[in-house]
Amino acid sequence: MLVCLKLLDENMEHNNIDTKEVIGLLNEIMEYELAGVVRYTHYSLMVTGPHRLPIVDFLKEQANESLMHAQQAGEVLTGLDGHPSQKIAVIEETHNHSIKRYFGRKP
């Protein structure tokens, strides 16, 4: 996100910017980041077991970071007179939450 903002600043200085396209991209970034908030929150609620707390904390931090990124993109977007989307990107639900599949065992 920070790289995106830096590139935007550099291009704005030289008037090499298609504002409409940038607003569209920032809306897309917001939608993906907001989907990340939902996804990480969901994952944090699905973790079970005696050693789950550090994993839950990590996932909650990731959700907060995604929210911060969405807010940053939204600030730039509205600064360009854009209208922030209220949508989130599509999140596919697998209904398979076991990590055993990653270790070659059946869930």
C-alpha positions in Angstrom: 0.0 0.0 0.0 2.8 2.4 0.9 4.5 1.7 -2.4 1.3 2.5 -4.2 0.9 5.8 -2.4 4.5 6.8 -3.1 4.1 6.1 -6.9 0.8 8.1 -6.8 2.6 11.0 -5.2 5.4 10.9 -7.8 3.0 10.8 -10.7 0.8 13.5 -9.3 3.8 15.9 -9.2 4.3 15.4 -13.0 0.6 15.4 -13.8 0.9 11.9 -15.2 -2.2 10.6 -13.6 -5.6 9.3 -14.9 -7.6 10.2 -11.8 -10.6 8.1 -12.8 -8.4 5.0 -13.2 -6.6 5.7 -9.9 -10.0 6.0 -8.1 -11.1 2.7 -9.6 -7.9 1.0 -8.5 -8.1 2.5 -5.0 -11.7 1.3 -4.7 -10.5 -2.2 -5.7 -7.7 -2.0 -3.1 -10.3 -1.1 -0.5 -12.6 -4.0 -1.5 -9.7 -6.5 -1.2 -8.5 -5.1 2.1 -12.0 -5.1 3.6 -12.4 -8.7 2.4 -9.1 -9.3 4.3 -10.6 -8.0 7.5 -13.5 -10.4 7.2 -11.3 -13.3 6.2 -8.8 -12.8 9.0 -11.5 -12.3 11.5 -13.2 -15.5 10.4 -10.0 -17.4 10.6 -9.3 -16.1 14.1 -12.7 -17.4 15.2 -12.1 -20.8 13.6 -8.8 -21.6 15.4 -9.1 -24.2 18.1 -6.8 -26.1 20.5 -4.8 -25.5 23.5 -2.2 -23.3 21.8 -4.6 -21.2 19.7 -4.1 -17.8 21.4 -0.9 -16.7 19.7 -2.4 -17.7 16.3 -5.7 -15.9 17.1 -3.7 -12.8 18.1 -1.7 -12.9 14.9 -4.9 -13.2 12.8 -6.5 -10.3 14.6 -3.4 -8.2 14.0 -3.7 -9.0 10.3 -7.4 -8.0 10.3 -6.4 -4.7 11.9 -3.7 -4.1 9.3 -6.1 -4.8 6.5 -8.5 -2.3 7.9 -5.8 0.3 8.2 -4.8 -0.3 4.5 -8.5 0.1 3.5 -8.7 3.4 5.4 -5.5 4.6 3.8 -6.7 3.8 0.3 -10.0 5.5 1.2 -8.3 8.7 2.4 -6.4 9.0 -0.9 -9.5 8.1 -2.9 -11.6 10.8 -1.3 -8.7 13.2 -1.6 -9.0 12.7 -5.3 -12.8 13.5 -5.1 -13.6 9.8 -5.4 -16.5 8.0 -3.7 -15.4 4.9 -1.7 -17.1 1.6 -2.5 -19.1 -0.2 0.2 -18.4 -3.5 -1.4 -15.9 -6.2 -0.4 -14.1 -8.6 -2.7 -15.6 -12.1 -3.0 -14.4 -14.4 -0.3 -14.6 -18.1 -1.2 -15.6 -20.3 1.8 -14.2 -23.8 1.6 -15.8 -25.2 4.8 -12.6 -27.1 5.3 -10.8 -25.5 8.2 -8.4 -28.2 9.2 -4.6 -27.7 8.7 -4.2 -31.5 8.5 -4.7 -31.2 4.7 -1.4 -29.3 4.6 0.4 -32.2 6.2 -0.9 -35.0 4.0 -3.5 -36.3 6.5 -7.2 -36.5 6.0 -9.2 -33.9 8.0 
